[in-house]
Amino acid sequence: MKSDVVISNAQDVTDDHAYRAMDFLLEADEAIQKEVFFSVANLLNLEVDLLFFDTTSTYFEADEDDFRKYGNTKDHREDRPQIVVGLAVTREGIPVRVWSFQGNSADMSLIERVKDDLRGWKLDRVIMVVDRGFTSEENLRYMQRAGDVSTAGEKLRSGNALAKEALSRAGRFKVVKDNLKVKEIVVGDGERRKRYILCYNPAEAKKDKEGREQTISRLKNELANIKQLKGALHKKATCELRSNKGMGRYLKQMSDGTLAIDKAKIRKEERLDGKFLLSTSDDTLSAEDVALGYKQLLEVERGFKDLKHTLELRPVYHRKEERIRAHVTLCFLALLLIRVAEVETKKTWRCIKTELNRMHLGEFKGPAGKILQRTDTTPLQKEIFTALKIKEPPKFFEITP
């Protein structure tokens, strides 16, 4: 604030001022998020009936406490305590709201809090789109209260009887855009009635097949190597191969204790190549809208990527829970800001930031005095300022005779 950017009256700002600002932010967190979001929704004329929700985690180089907990990490850092961050975005990728949860919170336990908070904003109609981690029957029932509807990914290998029936149903796929084919299936009657959309992507099916063939090839080599081992080494290698996440699922144990490739499991996996299964409680949405809407969950992933890397959500240096929560909210507000900039300019944040960073303030001294003068505005900078309705900074900041 004092030396890297030009902000009026920033010379007197201290760390204490910044910490007090974070405390105020947390006290007014919900009101600020609501006010800012609806201002943005009006500015961009957003459709806020379809919301995408997912969670990620961020870890700490610190000890565990009541907020930082060891849990199901999405950063592959089982050795570090973490918190869980939830994010809801619109179909345009604009973040709606952020939540901070204890590090050991399970995805399925968060839906009730999320739905209640969003219901308090009195949105006309909310269709929650969630990933497979949230699809317990209890969660889906809760999301459908008060007329709300939901679209959720279903686990193809979950063993759910209705899902298995949906996968086994015959019928033709309908081709929609983005190289996607869909098939609508209704299973059950009355209260057990459930609407499924089975989706198939030929390009993804090819990738799944190639990936599996590579895995099987590696597996054959491993099995050949194990045959050469004896005693304890053989036993250790066998246990390690069976517990391998990628290769172990294609193995079966024979009656003599040796391992072999499970061809029946391979055939079963082949039938799932390129497919994903969705369930929806809304009969008014077309199968195409349900499928393409679910694919937009990638917007949440893009938001998490920018939060963690572009906006440096991690590392978090704060120790107190309230400061950690405020830090997450600050990153959320920054994400909202860059998404608005991207929508209005039709450029990526990387492009916007790189171009605006080319504007510098120079200090020139001579016998006549001192001048603080900025560099000339480039055509692309002018284009960005115009799109964002921001006035160009003054040419001269200080003239001292």
Contacts in CASP RR format, 6 or more apart in sequence:
PFRMAT RR
TARGET T0000
AUTHOR 0000-0000-0000
METHOD contacts of the structure
MODEL  1
MKSDVVISNAQDVTDDHAYRAMDFLLEADEAIQKEVFFSVANLLNLEVDL
LFFDTTSTYFEADEDDFRKYGNTKDHREDRPQIVVGLAVTREGIPVRVWS
FQGNSADMSLIERVKDDLRGWKLDRVIMVVDRGFTSEENLRYMQRAGDVS
TAGEKLRSGNALAKEALSRAGRFKVVKDNLKVKEIVVGDGERRKRYILCY
NPAEAKKDKEGREQTISRLKNELANIKQLKGALHKKATCELRSNKGMGRY
LKQMSDGTLAIDKAKIRKEERLDGKFLLSTSDDTLSAEDVALGYKQLLEV
ERGFKDLKHTLELRPVYHRKEERIRAHVTLCFLALLLIRVAEVETKKTWR
CIKTELNRMHLGEFKGPAGKILQRTDTTPLQKEIFTALKIKEPPKFFEIT
P
1 7 0 8 1.000
1 10 0 8 1.000
1 13 0 8 1.000
2 10 0 8 1.000
2 11 0 8 1.000
2 13 0 8 1.000
6 361 0 8 1.000
6 393 0 8 1.000
6 397 0 8 1.000
19 323 0 8 1.000
22 323 0 8 1.000
22 326 0 8 1.000
22 327 0 8 1.000
22 330 0 8 1.000
23 322 0 8 1.000
23 323 0 8 1.000
23 326 0 8 1.000
25 32 0 8 1.000
25 326 0 8 1.000
25 329 0 8 1.000
25 330 0 8 1.000
26 322 0 8 1.000
26 325 0 8 1.000
26 326 0 8 1.000
26 329 0 8 1.000
29 325 0 8 1.000
29 326 0 8 1.000
29 329 0 8 1.000
30 117 0 8 1.000
32 329 0 8 1.000
32 333 0 8 1.000
33 97 0 8 1.000
33 98 0 8 1.000
33 329 0 8 1.000
33 332 0 8 1.000
34 121 0 8 1.000
36 333 0 8 1.000
36 336 0 8 1.000
37 96 0 8 1.000
37 97 0 8 1.000
37 336 0 8 1.000
40 46 0 8 1.000
40 94 0 8 1.000
40 336 0 8 1.000
40 340 0 8 1.000
41 48 0 8 1.000
41 94 0 8 1.000
43 340 0 8 1.000
44 92 0 8 1.000
44 94 0 8 1.000
44 340 0 8 1.000
44 343 0 8 1.000
44 344 0 8 1.000
46 90 0 8 1.000
46 92 0 8 1.000
46 94 0 8 1.000
47 90 0 8 1.000
47 91 0 8 1.000
47 92 0 8 1.000
48 90 0 8 1.000
48 96 0 8 1.000
48 123 0 8 1.000
48 126 0 8 1.000
49 123 0 8 1.000
49 124 0 8 1.000
49 125 0 8 1.000
49 126 0 8 1.000
49 127 0 8 1.000
50 90 0 8 1.000
50 91 0 8 1.000
50 127 0 8 1.000
50 129 0 8 1.000
50 293 0 8 1.000
51 88 0 8 1.000
51 89 0 8 1.000
51 90 0 8 1.000
51 96 0 8 1.000
51 118 0 8 1.000
51 126 0 8 1.000
51 127 0 8 1.000
51 128 0 8 1.000
51 129 0 8 1.000
52 88 0 8 1.000
52 89 0 8 1.000
52 90 0 8 1.000
52 91 0 8 1.000
52 93 0 8 1.000
52 129 0 8 1.000
52 130 0 8 1.000
52 296 0 8 1.000
52 297 0 8 1.000
52 299 0 8 1.000
52 300 0 8 1.000
53 86 0 8 1.000
53 87 0 8 1.000
53 88 0 8 1.000
53 114 0 8 1.000
53 128 0 8 1.000
53 129 0 8 1.000
53 130 0 8 1.000
53 134 0 8 1.000
53 300 0 8 1.000
54 86 0 8 1.000
54 87 0 8 1.000
54 130 0 8 1.000
54 131 0 8 1.000
54 297 0 8 1.000
54 300 0 8 1.000
54 301 0 8 1.000
54 304 0 8 1.000
55 74 0 8 1.000
55 84 0 8 1.000
55 85 0 8 1.000
55 86 0 8 1.000
55 87 0 8 1.000
55 101 0 8 1.000
55 107 0 8 1.000
55 110 0 8 1.000
56 74 0 8 1.000
56 75 0 8 1.000
56 84 0 8 1.000
56 85 0 8 1.000
56 86 0 8 1.000
56 87 0 8 1.000
56 304 0 8 1.000
56 307 0 8 1.000
56 308 0 8 1.000
57 71 0 8 1.000
57 72 0 8 1.000
57 73 0 8 1.000
57 74 0 8 1.000
57 75 0 8 1.000
57 82 0 8 1.000
57 83 0 8 1.000
57 84 0 8 1.000
57 85 0 8 1.000
57 103 0 8 1.000
58 75 0 8 1.000
58 82 0 8 1.000
58 83 0 8 1.000
58 85 0 8 1.000
58 308 0 8 1.000
58 313 0 8 1.000
58 314 0 8 1.000
58 316 0 8 1.000
59 73 0 8 1.000
59 75 0 8 1.000
59 77 0 8 1.000
59 80 0 8 1.000
59 81 0 8 1.000
59 82 0 8 1.000
59 314 0 8 1.000
60 68 0 8 1.000
60 80 0 8 1.000
60 81 0 8 1.000
60 82 0 8 1.000
60 83 0 8 1.000
60 315 0 8 1.000
60 316 0 8 1.000
61 80 0 8 1.000
61 315 0 8 1.000
62 68 0 8 1.000
62 81 0 8 1.000
62 319 0 8 1.000
63 81 0 8 1.000
64 70 0 8 1.000
64 81 0 8 1.000
65 81 0 8 1.000
65 321 0 8 1.000
66 102 0 8 1.000
66 321 0 8 1.000
67 83 0 8 1.000
67 102 0 8 1.000
67 103 0 8 1.000
67 321 0 8 1.000
67 324 0 8 1.000
68 81 0 8 1.000
68 82 0 8 1.000
68 83 0 8 1.000
68 103 0 8 1.000
68 324 0 8 1.000
69 81 0 8 1.000
69 82 0 8 1.000
69 83 0 8 1.000
69 102 0 8 1.000
69 103 0 8 1.000
69 104 0 8 1.000
70 78 0 8 1.000
70 80 0 8 1.000
70 81 0 8 1.000
70 82 0 8 1.000
70 103 0 8 1.000
70 104 0 8 1.000
71 78 0 8 1.000
71 82 0 8 1.000
71 103 0 8 1.000
71 104 0 8 1.000
72 104 0 8 1.000
72 106 0 8 1.000
73 80 0 8 1.000
73 82 0 8 1.000
75 82 0 8 1.000
81 103 0 8 1.000
82 103 0 8 1.000
83 100 0 8 1.000
83 101 0 8 1.000
83 102 0 8 1.000
83 103 0 8 1.000
83 324 0 8 1.000
83 328 0 8 1.000
84 100 0 8 1.000
84 101 0 8 1.000
84 102 0 8 1.000
84 103 0 8 1.000
84 105 0 8 1.000
84 110 0 8 1.000
85 98 0 8 1.000
85 99 0 8 1.000
85 100 0 8 1.000
85 101 0 8 1.000
85 304 0 8 1.000
85 307 0 8 1.000
85 313 0 8 1.000
85 328 0 8 1.000
86 98 0 8 1.000
86 99 0 8 1.000
86 100 0 8 1.000
86 101 0 8 1.000
86 110 0 8 1.000
86 114 0 8 1.000
87 95 0 8 1.000
87 97 0 8 1.000
87 98 0 8 1.000
87 99 0 8 1.000
87 300 0 8 1.000
87 303 0 8 1.000
87 304 0 8 1.000
87 307 0 8 1.000
87 332 0 8 1.000
88 95 0 8 1.000
88 96 0 8 1.000
88 97 0 8 1.000
88 98 0 8 1.000
88 114 0 8 1.000
88 118 0 8 1.000
88 300 0 8 1.000
89 95 0 8 1.000
89 96 0 8 1.000
89 299 0 8 1.000
89 300 0 8 1.000
89 303 0 8 1.000
90 96 0 8 1.000
91 293 0 8 1.000
91 296 0 8 1.000
91 299 0 8 1.000
92 299 0 8 1.000
92 339 0 8 1.000
92 343 0 8 1.000
93 296 0 8 1.000
93 299 0 8 1.000
93 302 0 8 1.000
93 303 0 8 1.000
93 339 0 8 1.000
94 336 0 8 1.000
94 339 0 8 1.000
94 340 0 8 1.000
94 343 0 8 1.000
95 303 0 8 1.000
95 332 0 8 1.000
95 335 0 8 1.000
95 336 0 8 1.000
95 339 0 8 1.000
96 118 0 8 1.000
97 117 0 8 1.000
97 118 0 8 1.000
97 332 0 8 1.000
98 328 0 8 1.000
98 329 0 8 1.000
98 331 0 8 1.000
98 332 0 8 1.000
99 110 0 8 1.000
99 113 0 8 1.000
99 114 0 8 1.000
99 117 0 8 1.000
100 324 0 8 1.000
100 325 0 8 1.000
100 328 0 8 1.000
100 329 0 8 1.000
101 110 0 8 1.000
101 113 0 8 1.000
107 133 0 8 1.000
107 134 0 8 1.000
108 133 0 8 1.000
108 134 0 8 1.000
108 136 0 8 1.000
108 138 0 8 1.000
108 139 0 8 1.000
110 134 0 8 1.000
111 128 0 8 1.000
111 130 0 8 1.000
111 134 0 8 1.000
111 139 0 8 1.000
111 142 0 8 1.000
111 143 0 8 1.000
112 142 0 8 1.000
114 128 0 8 1.000
115 126 0 8 1.000
115 128 0 8 1.000
115 142 0 8 1.000
115 143 0 8 1.000
115 145 0 8 1.000
115 148 0 8 1.000
118 126 0 8 1.000
119 126 0 8 1.000
119 146 0 8 1.000
119 148 0 8 1.000
125 148 0 8 1.000
125 149 0 8 1.000
126 148 0 8 1.000
126 149 0 8 1.000
127 148 0 8 1.000
127 149 0 8 1.000
127 150 0 8 1.000
127 151 0 8 1.000
127 282 0 8 1.000
127 285 0 8 1.000
128 143 0 8 1.000
128 148 0 8 1.000
128 149 0 8 1.000
128 150 0 8 1.000
128 151 0 8 1.000
129 150 0 8 1.000
129 151 0 8 1.000
129 152 0 8 1.000
129 293 0 8 1.000
129 294 0 8 1.000
129 296 0 8 1.000
129 297 0 8 1.000
130 139 0 8 1.000
130 143 0 8 1.000
130 150 0 8 1.000
130 151 0 8 1.000
130 152 0 8 1.000
130 153 0 8 1.000
131 152 0 8 1.000
131 153 0 8 1.000
131 297 0 8 1.000
132 152 0 8 1.000
132 153 0 8 1.000
132 154 0 8 1.000
132 155 0 8 1.000
133 155 0 8 1.000
134 152 0 8 1.000
135 152 0 8 1.000
135 153 0 8 1.000
135 154 0 8 1.000
135 155 0 8 1.000
135 279 0 8 1.000
140 150 0 8 1.000
140 152 0 8 1.000
140 279 0 8 1.000
140 281 0 8 1.000
143 149 0 8 1.000
143 150 0 8 1.000
143 281 0 8 1.000
144 150 0 8 1.000
144 281 0 8 1.000
149 280 0 8 1.000
149 281 0 8 1.000
149 282 0 8 1.000
150 280 0 8 1.000
150 281 0 8 1.000
150 282 0 8 1.000
151 278 0 8 1.000
151 279 0 8 1.000
151 280 0 8 1.000
151 282 0 8 1.000
151 285 0 8 1.000
151 290 0 8 1.000
151 293 0 8 1.000
151 294 0 8 1.000
152 278 0 8 1.000
152 279 0 8 1.000
152 280 0 8 1.000
153 276 0 8 1.000
153 277 0 8 1.000
153 278 0 8 1.000
153 279 0 8 1.000
153 294 0 8 1.000
154 160 0 8 1.000
154 163 0 8 1.000
154 196 0 8 1.000
154 277 0 8 1.000
154 278 0 8 1.000
154 279 0 8 1.000
155 163 0 8 1.000
156 163 0 8 1.000
156 167 0 8 1.000
156 272 0 8 1.000
156 275 0 8 1.000
156 276 0 8 1.000
156 277 0 8 1.000
157 272 0 8 1.000
162 187 0 8 1.000
162 188 0 8 1.000
162 192 0 8 1.000
162 194 0 8 1.000
162 196 0 8 1.000
163 196 0 8 1.000
163 277 0 8 1.000
163 279 0 8 1.000
165 187 0 8 1.000
166 185 0 8 1.000
166 187 0 8 1.000
166 194 0 8 1.000
166 196 0 8 1.000
166 198 0 8 1.000
166 277 0 8 1.000
167 198 0 8 1.000
167 271 0 8 1.000
167 272 0 8 1.000
167 275 0 8 1.000
167 277 0 8 1.000
169 183 0 8 1.000
169 185 0 8 1.000
169 187 0 8 1.000
171 183 0 8 1.000
172 183 0 8 1.000
173 181 0 8 1.000
173 182 0 8 1.000
173 183 0 8 1.000
173 198 0 8 1.000
173 200 0 8 1.000
174 181 0 8 1.000
174 182 0 8 1.000
174 183 0 8 1.000
174 287 0 8 1.000
174 288 0 8 1.000
175 181 0 8 1.000
176 182 0 8 1.000
176 287 0 8 1.000
176 288 0 8 1.000
176 291 0 8 1.000
176 292 0 8 1.000
177 288 0 8 1.000
177 292 0 8 1.000
178 292 0 8 1.000
178 295 0 8 1.000
179 201 0 8 1.000
179 202 0 8 1.000
179 203 0 8 1.000
180 199 0 8 1.000
180 200 0 8 1.000
180 201 0 8 1.000
180 291 0 8 1.000
180 292 0 8 1.000
180 295 0 8 1.000
181 199 0 8 1.000
181 200 0 8 1.000
181 201 0 8 1.000
181 202 0 8 1.000
182 197 0 8 1.000
182 198 0 8 1.000
182 199 0 8 1.000
182 200 0 8 1.000
182 287 0 8 1.000
182 288 0 8 1.000
182 290 0 8 1.000
182 291 0 8 1.000
183 197 0 8 1.000
183 198 0 8 1.000
183 199 0 8 1.000
183 200 0 8 1.000
183 287 0 8 1.000
184 195 0 8 1.000
184 196 0 8 1.000
184 197 0 8 1.000
184 198 0 8 1.000
184 287 0 8 1.000
185 195 0 8 1.000
185 196 0 8 1.000
185 197 0 8 1.000
185 198 0 8 1.000
186 193 0 8 1.000
186 194 0 8 1.000
186 195 0 8 1.000
186 196 0 8 1.000
187 193 0 8 1.000
187 194 0 8 1.000
187 196 0 8 1.000
188 194 0 8 1.000
194 279 0 8 1.000
195 279 0 8 1.000
195 280 0 8 1.000
195 281 0 8 1.000
195 283 0 8 1.000
196 277 0 8 1.000
196 278 0 8 1.000
196 279 0 8 1.000
197 277 0 8 1.000
197 278 0 8 1.000
197 279 0 8 1.000
197 280 0 8 1.000
197 287 0 8 1.000
197 290 0 8 1.000
197 291 0 8 1.000
198 275 0 8 1.000
198 277 0 8 1.000
198 278 0 8 1.000
199 275 0 8 1.000
199 276 0 8 1.000
199 277 0 8 1.000
199 278 0 8 1.000
199 291 0 8 1.000
199 294 0 8 1.000
200 274 0 8 1.000
200 275 0 8 1.000
201 274 0 8 1.000
201 275 0 8 1.000
202 274 0 8 1.000
204 273 0 8 1.000
204 274 0 8 1.000
205 273 0 8 1.000
205 274 0 8 1.000
205 275 0 8 1.000
207 274 0 8 1.000
208 272 0 8 1.000
208 273 0 8 1.000
208 274 0 8 1.000
209 270 0 8 1.000
209 273 0 8 1.000
212 266 0 8 1.000
212 269 0 8 1.000
212 270 0 8 1.000
212 273 0 8 1.000
215 246 0 8 1.000
215 247 0 8 1.000
215 250 0 8 1.000
216 250 0 8 1.000
216 261 0 8 1.000
216 266 0 8 1.000
218 247 0 8 1.000
219 241 0 8 1.000
219 247 0 8 1.000
219 248 0 8 1.000
219 250 0 8 1.000
219 251 0 8 1.000
219 261 0 8 1.000
220 261 0 8 1.000
222 237 0 8 1.000
222 241 0 8 1.000
222 247 0 8 1.000
223 241 0 8 1.000
223 259 0 8 1.000
223 260 0 8 1.000
223 261 0 8 1.000
225 237 0 8 1.000
226 234 0 8 1.000
226 237 0 8 1.000
226 238 0 8 1.000
226 241 0 8 1.000
226 259 0 8 1.000
229 237 0 8 1.000
238 259 0 8 1.000
241 247 0 8 1.000
241 248 0 8 1.000
241 251 0 8 1.000
241 259 0 8 1.000
242 248 0 8 1.000
242 251 0 8 1.000
242 253 0 8 1.000
242 259 0 8 1.000
249 265 0 8 1.000
250 261 0 8 1.000
250 262 0 8 1.000
250 265 0 8 1.000
250 266 0 8 1.000
250 269 0 8 1.000
251 259 0 8 1.000
251 260 0 8 1.000
251 261 0 8 1.000
251 262 0 8 1.000
252 259 0 8 1.000
252 260 0 8 1.000
252 261 0 8 1.000
252 262 0 8 1.000
252 265 0 8 1.000
253 259 0 8 1.000
253 260 0 8 1.000
254 260 0 8 1.000
276 294 0 8 1.000
278 290 0 8 1.000
278 291 0 8 1.000
278 294 0 8 1.000
280 290 0 8 1.000
282 290 0 8 1.000
303 335 0 8 1.000
306 335 0 8 1.000
306 338 0 8 1.000
306 349 0 8 1.000
307 313 0 8 1.000
307 331 0 8 1.000
307 332 0 8 1.000
307 335 0 8 1.000
308 314 0 8 1.000
310 338 0 8 1.000
310 349 0 8 1.000
310 350 0 8 1.000
311 331 0 8 1.000
311 334 0 8 1.000
311 335 0 8 1.000
311 338 0 8 1.000
312 331 0 8 1.000
313 327 0 8 1.000
313 328 0 8 1.000
313 331 0 8 1.000
316 324 0 8 1.000
316 327 0 8 1.000
318 324 0 8 1.000
318 326 0 8 1.000
318 327 0 8 1.000
338 349 0 8 1.000
338 352 0 8 1.000
341 349 0 8 1.000
341 352 0 8 1.000
341 388 0 8 1.000
342 348 0 8 1.000
342 349 0 8 1.000
342 352 0 8 1.000
344 387 0 8 1.000
344 388 0 8 1.000
345 352 0 8 1.000
345 383 0 8 1.000
345 384 0 8 1.000
345 387 0 8 1.000
345 388 0 8 1.000
346 387 0 8 1.000
347 384 0 8 1.000
352 384 0 8 1.000
355 378 0 8 1.000
355 380 0 8 1.000
355 381 0 8 1.000
355 384 0 8 1.000
356 381 0 8 1.000
356 384 0 8 1.000
358 375 0 8 1.000
358 378 0 8 1.000
358 381 0 8 1.000
359 374 0 8 1.000
359 375 0 8 1.000
359 377 0 8 1.000
359 381 0 8 1.000
359 393 0 8 1.000
360 374 0 8 1.000
360 375 0 8 1.000
361 372 0 8 1.000
361 373 0 8 1.000
361 374 0 8 1.000
361 375 0 8 1.000
361 397 0 8 1.000
362 372 0 8 1.000
362 373 0 8 1.000
362 374 0 8 1.000
362 375 0 8 1.000
363 370 0 8 1.000
363 371 0 8 1.000
363 372 0 8 1.000
364 370 0 8 1.000
364 371 0 8 1.000
364 372 0 8 1.000
364 373 0 8 1.000
368 401 0 8 1.000
369 400 0 8 1.000
369 401 0 8 1.000
370 398 0 8 1.000
370 399 0 8 1.000
370 400 0 8 1.000
371 396 0 8 1.000
371 398 0 8 1.000
371 399 0 8 1.000
371 400 0 8 1.000
372 396 0 8 1.000
372 397 0 8 1.000
372 398 0 8 1.000
372 399 0 8 1.000
373 395 0 8 1.000
373 396 0 8 1.000
373 397 0 8 1.000
374 393 0 8 1.000
374 394 0 8 1.000
374 395 0 8 1.000
374 396 0 8 1.000
374 397 0 8 1.000
377 385 0 8 1.000
377 392 0 8 1.000
381 392 0 8 1.000
382 392 0 8 1.000
385 391 0 8 1.000
385 392 0 8 1.000
END
